[in-house]
Amino acid sequence: MLSLRRKEGISLHRVKENFSSKYYLEFEKMAAAEVKKGNLAIDGDIIKIPPELLFLSDGIIRDLIL
């Protein structure tokens, strides 16, 4: 999950492989909400924090895991 702090982001497939299906479904919902807010971007299978928002990464990641 901390890979989101890097400009490369994290593969949704990797999240699905490494976490329970219950967590993954919740993550998908929360990530979609963050995408709508502009806090996350999806590029194919990769989800990432836009470079201009990396300084907010702690808060964005916190919202995804709580």
Contacts in CASP RR format, 6 or more apart in sequence:
PFRMAT RR
TARGET T0000
AUTHOR 0000-0000-0000
METHOD contacts of the structure
MODEL  1
MLSLRRKEGISLHRVKENFSSKYYLEFEKMAAAEVKKGNLAIDGDIIKIP
PELLFLSDGIIRDLIL
1 10 0 8 1.000
1 15 0 8 1.000
1 61 0 8 1.000
1 64 0 8 1.000
1 65 0 8 1.000
2 61 0 8 1.000
3 9 0 8 1.000
3 10 0 8 1.000
3 14 0 8 1.000
4 10 0 8 1.000
4 47 0 8 1.000
4 48 0 8 1.000
4 49 0 8 1.000
4 57 0 8 1.000
4 60 0 8 1.000
4 61 0 8 1.000
4 64 0 8 1.000
5 49 0 8 1.000
5 54 0 8 1.000
5 57 0 8 1.000
5 61 0 8 1.000
7 48 0 8 1.000
7 51 0 8 1.000
7 54 0 8 1.000
8 46 0 8 1.000
8 48 0 8 1.000
9 46 0 8 1.000
9 47 0 8 1.000
9 48 0 8 1.000
9 49 0 8 1.000
10 46 0 8 1.000
10 47 0 8 1.000
10 48 0 8 1.000
11 45 0 8 1.000
11 46 0 8 1.000
11 47 0 8 1.000
12 28 0 8 1.000
12 42 0 8 1.000
12 45 0 8 1.000
12 46 0 8 1.000
12 47 0 8 1.000
13 45 0 8 1.000
15 24 0 8 1.000
15 27 0 8 1.000
15 47 0 8 1.000
16 24 0 8 1.000
19 27 0 8 1.000
27 64 0 8 1.000
30 63 0 8 1.000
30 64 0 8 1.000
31 40 0 8 1.000
31 42 0 8 1.000
31 47 0 8 1.000
31 64 0 8 1.000
34 40 0 8 1.000
34 60 0 8 1.000
34 63 0 8 1.000
34 64 0 8 1.000
35 41 0 8 1.000
35 42 0 8 1.000
38 50 0 8 1.000
38 53 0 8 1.000
39 49 0 8 1.000
39 50 0 8 1.000
39 53 0 8 1.000
39 56 0 8 1.000
39 60 0 8 1.000
39 63 0 8 1.000
40 47 0 8 1.000
40 48 0 8 1.000
40 49 0 8 1.000
40 50 0 8 1.000
40 60 0 8 1.000
41 47 0 8 1.000
41 48 0 8 1.000
41 49 0 8 1.000
41 50 0 8 1.000
49 56 0 8 1.000
49 57 0 8 1.000
49 60 0 8 1.000
53 60 0 8 1.000
END
